[in-house]
Structure formats: structure tokens, C-alpha cells
Amino acid sequence: MQKLIDELEKNKDLSDEGLLALIGMPLTDIPNIGAAFWPGSLRASDKPPHSDVDRHADADPDRYLAKRADTVRRAHYGTNVYVRGLIEFTNHCKNNCYYCGIRRGNGSLTRYRLTKEEILSCTAAGFKLGFRTFVLQGGEDPYFTDTYICDIVSSIKEQHPDCALTLSIGEKDRASYQAFFDAGADRYLLRHETADDTHYARLHPPEMSLKNRMRCLYDLKEIGYQVGSGIMVGSPGQTPETILSDLRFLQKLDPDMIGIGPYLTHNNTPFANEKNGSLALTLRLLSLLRLLFPHALLPATTALGTIHPLGREMGLKCGANVLMPNLSPVDVRRLYALYENKICTGDESAQCRDCLETRVSSAGYQIVTARGDVKRKI
């Protein structure tokens, strides 16, 4: 396995057989992963009882993979961690995706929409805290017309011309994407979720199609956005083969950002009885992505922090270099419930920022005040 990892690091690619071998390795016990990625950093109570775990870290493929991924991320981005101020501005959604807590069919969810003024208040507060990228994320809400989105985007850019603005508002027509770009949007996040048609149909209702999702991503690339895509790790029906197809698709798309996190269930969805995704596999895939895409911006997601108290820190140790703390008003954070038990729903923005500063520093990295654009060339 170490030879495969070395080959992947050197060539930024492997055969299908090689990638499947790495994807399908037996999963390591989670506490041991924590200790191996955090030698000398975890409290004694967090470490497993086996004294030889850290001494033989390189003997475990996942630990070796994480070390190689961290080396590559440091070569490209040093110890810098970029923060994106996330503003979840609407939990209305016209779609009925089977895994999502804000799906149209969830009748028990209290819905909300932020006004333009509330959104601008969030960005103003975030700017004072050092954020230089803002992410407007929401369900596919027809209330926010193209004209309204463009007005919000242009207003944010007028107030903060040195900041980057990312949109994450789902599938749109090419003309809509062009209008948002012309208004000042710099980046767009749209996870493809899966590159396998059968798996896509398992996750989405019949009126949605993988073909259209792919069309959206290529439209965004052609327009000139910095584009982000990604998957949920452990979503129902996912296999090593579907993950391989995801990696191959990402190689074709060549995105600037790749967001992955463990699939987490929500009780008010058709997948209420499905198992959560694996932290260990998510960390493994983060490391694989770093070796496949040395330039990529890889978030250590909130879902990682939800599935394990040290999940985001482990993500940084596995090659991630982006964090997305929440700038939304506290009174609506718990309502943007894509999954249950999301962390940081009660913290003020300044609290989230201070908490992340401490966590990132303890991991051996540093938060930087910068737009954090992708570094395609070194």
C-alpha cells in the first residue's frame, strides 16, 4: 500500500486497480486514527491504550497516507488555513432529495429566509472578524429570483470589493450563472454527489438528473467561476466503485475546490434509518484527493466536526486547508438542518472564529486573513 501511495504522490494518479485498493483498505479504528494524526497534541485521555501506536504510525497505510497528504498540502499552501464565512440565507427548497433535511417534503421544519439587509449585516460582521470570503448557501428557493440574487451579490461586492463571494444555491440555467458572475460572484459550490447514474437515482427524485448536474458544473467552469464539487461519503448505495467513478469525474472536471464530508442522517427523510458515513473513510478520501489534486482547496467540513469532536482537526491533518464557520444569525442556524445534531448552532460568529483559531493553532496550522484563492501553479 505504501508503494501505491508513493506512486500516487509522484504521478498524481493511479490505475483503477490501484485506487480501488486504497479506497477499499480495511478501516482503522477511529481513536487510533486520532492519536496517529495528533502525536503529542491530544490529551492523554484521548489517546488509545496501546503504547506502540505512534511509534509504528508509518506501518498503517492510513497514517502513512495522511502524512504524505499533509506534506503535499504544506508544499502548496504551507500551514495556511483559509476561512470562509458561511451565510445560510434560506432553508426553503423546491427539491425533494431523499437525504436532505431541508427537502420540500419535510413538513415539520420551520422555514426562514434572510432579508438582503440581514445578509449584509452578516458580511459586515464577518469582515470585522477577518473573513475575506463569504459563502451564500441556501436551498433552491424560487423566492430568490436571479434579479434578487444579483442585487445581493453586487451589494456585497460594493461594500467589500477586496473579498471573494461564493454562491452555493444549486442547479440553475446557464444564463442565471452568467448573470451572477457578471454581478460579481467569484466562486460556485455544487457537489455532484455521485458520478454514477444508478447511485444518483438512489439519492434523488426522478425529476432530477445527473446529466443536468454535470451540465451545471461545466457551464460554471466555462463561464469562469472558481468551481467546487464533491460527494457525501457513505451515502446510501455508495460503493468503492462509485467512489472511483467520482474521482475519475473530478479529474475530468478539474475543480478548484472539492468538498467532501461524511453522510449524516436526518430523521425526517426517507433515509432516516440509514447509517451515517464513516469518519475514517472520509479522512482517507481527503488524503487521496490531496494527492490527486495538490492545488485543490479542500474543506474540513462541519459534518466532520459533527461526527467526531476532533473531526475538523483530523481533516486538516489529512490534507484539508479550508474551514467554513457559520456567520448566519444564531436564531436560524438550527433551522438549516441538512442533517441532525450540527455543531456550532448556538455560537455567535465571534465565538466560532475564536474557537477555530484555537483549534487550528493546536493542530500546527494558522488561520490567515486572505481570500484564499486556488494556487494552480507553484
C-alpha positions, -999 to +999 in steps of 0.1 A: +000+000+000+028+024+008+042+018-027+008+027-042+007+058-021+042+069-031+032+063-068+001+084-063+021+112-048+046+112-075+023+108-105-009+124-091-028+094-105-031+056-102-047+029-122-083+020-114-070-011-096-046+009-075-072+035-065-097+008-056-071-010-035-065+022-015-103+031-013-111-004-001-084-008+026-097-021+059-108+009+080-087+018+110-102+022+145-112+059+149-094+066+183-062+052+168-066+075+138-069+104+162-037+095+181-017+088+150-026+121+134-021+140+166+011+127+182+018+148+212-012+170+206-041+151+221-048+150+258-037+118+274-073+107+279-078+110+241-050+085+233-056+048+229-040+025+255-016+009+230+019+025+236+031+014+202+005+032+181+025+063+174+059+046+172+046+024+143+024+050+126+040+045+092+031+008+093-005+017+090-015+027+054-040+054+065-015+071+087+012+070+060-014+083+035-023+112+059+014+121+064+020+122+026-011+143+021+000+167+048+034+170+032+018+178-002-006+204+012+024+221+030+043+222-002+015+241-019-002+261+009+022+259+038+004+259+072-022+284+060-059+276+066-084+298+048-117+306+064-150+312+045-178+329+063-209+308+057-243+325+055-272+301+052-298+325+039-328+303+032-339+268+041-367+267+016-361+243-013-381+232-042-363+198-044-371+166-026-337+149-023-341+118-002-311+125+021-317+162+029-333+177+060-345+208+042-362+188+014-395+201+002-413+171+018-401+178+053-433+194+067-420+196+103-393+221+095-397+258+104-388+277+072-370+310+071-355+335+046-329+362+055-335+396+040-309+414+020-302+437+049-297+407+072-273+392+048-253+424+045-252+426+083-237+391+084-210+401+058-202+433+077-197+414+110-176+388+092-154+414+076-146+429+110-137+394+122-112+389+094-132+370+068-123+378+032-145+352+016-182+348+021-204+319+010-241+324+004-257+290+007-293+280+005-319+256-008-332+261-044-357+288-033-376+304-062-383+334-040-347+345-046-350+354-082-320+360-104-326+397-101-327+395-063-295+373-061-277+397-084-287+426-063-274+409-031-242+399-049-235+433-062-243+450-029-218+427-011-191+434-036-197+471-034-192+470+004-163+445+003-146+448-031-115+430-018-134+399-008-144+368-027-180+358-029-191+322-033-226+310-042-240+276-033-276+277-045-280+247-066-289+240-102-296+270-125-298+278-162-265+289-178-280+324-182-285+326-144-250+316-137-237+342-162-258+369-145-245+361-110-209+361-124-214+394-141-228+408-108-196+399-090-198+363-078-164+347-079-169+310-070-197+285-071-201+253-050-222+225-064-215+190-052-221+164-079-229+139-051-221+109-073-210+103-109-229+070-112-264+073-127-278+044-107-265+058-074-277+093-084-312+079-088-310+063-054-304+097-038-327+120-058-363+120-071-370+112-108-373+149-118-336+154-111-309+141-133-271+135-131-269+148-167-282+182-156-260+184-126-230+178-148-242+204-173-243+229-145-208+222-134-194+225-169-214+257-175-198+272-144-163+263-155-168+277-189-182+310-176-151+315-154-161+307-119-137+290-094-158+258-092-162+234-063-178+199-064-177+169-042-196+140-026-211+127+006-190+098+020-211+068+029-243+079+012-268+050+007-258+029-022-222+042-024-196+016-032-158+017-038-166+015-075-189+046-073-162+064-054-137+056-081-162+070-107-163+102-086-126+105-086-124+100-123-151+126-129-133+151-107-102+145-128-122+155-159-138+185-143-106+196-125-124+217-099-107+244-078-125+232-046-135+197-036-159+194-006-165+160+010-179+151+043-195+120+059-231+114+051-252+121+081-288+111+085-319+132+092-350+116+109-374+135+086-362+120+053-367+086+036-332+077+047-339+081+084-329+045+091-297+046+071-263+045+088-241+076+090-210+077+068-175+068+081-152+093+096-122+070+088-132+067+051-138+104+048-103+112+061-088+086+038-106+102+008-094+136+019-059+124+017-064+107-016-079+139-030-049+160-018-025+136-036-047+136-068-053+174-067-023+191-049-037+225-059-072+220-046-089+239-018-102+211+005-126+220+034-125+202+067-163+203+068-188+210+096-200+174+091-166+161+101-168+181+133-203+168+139-194+131+135-163+135+158-153+162+183-118+164+166-131+157+131-121+190+116-087+189+131-081+154+118-093+167+084-066+194+084-040+167+092-052+147+062-047+175+037-076+199+041-068+236+042-102+254+044-128+259+072-162+273+068-175+288+101-211+300+103-219+337+101-257+332+100-278+347+127-279+324+157-317+322+157-318+305+123-287+282+124-305+252+139-332+255+111-307+250+083-307+213+091-293+193+062-286+166+088-292+164+126-270+175+155-250+200+135-223+217+157-219+255+164-256+263+161-256+283+193-224+302+190-221+339+180-198+345+149-170+358+171-172+327+193-169+305+162-139+325+149-121+324+182-128+287+187-114+279+152-083+300+158-075+279+189-082+246+172-062+254+141-033+266+161-033+235+183-031+214+151+000+232+139-016+254+113-026+291+112-057+309+100-048+336+076-068+367+066-069+363+028-093+355+000-076+321-002-077+317-040-066+284-055-029+280-063-028+263-097+010+270-102+037+266-076 
